[in-house]
Amino acid sequence: MNFIRVKNGTYGKKSVTNVVFPLVKQFHIGAKGGYVTVDGTPVQGYPDRQLRVMCDGPQDYEFVNDEDARSAN
């Protein structure tokens, strides 16, 4: 499983900064702008489902290794 750290994004009206999520789908541009699809289940404060974090581009997130993902959040 791949993990990413969102450096700069939004979910709804909530700012998402330096939060690590399991990656579901990489960056995509939709009708409302760019987003990355992640799994919010293991992250406290986010829904237990897949969600879209809005961001400007792939530069707004970075891949992290499993060890960093376990110690994050």
Secondary structure, DSSP 8 states (H G I E B T S, - for coil): --EEEESSEEETTEEE-SEEEEEEEEEEEETTEEEEEEE-TTSTTS-SSEEEEE-SSGGGEEEE-HHHHHH--
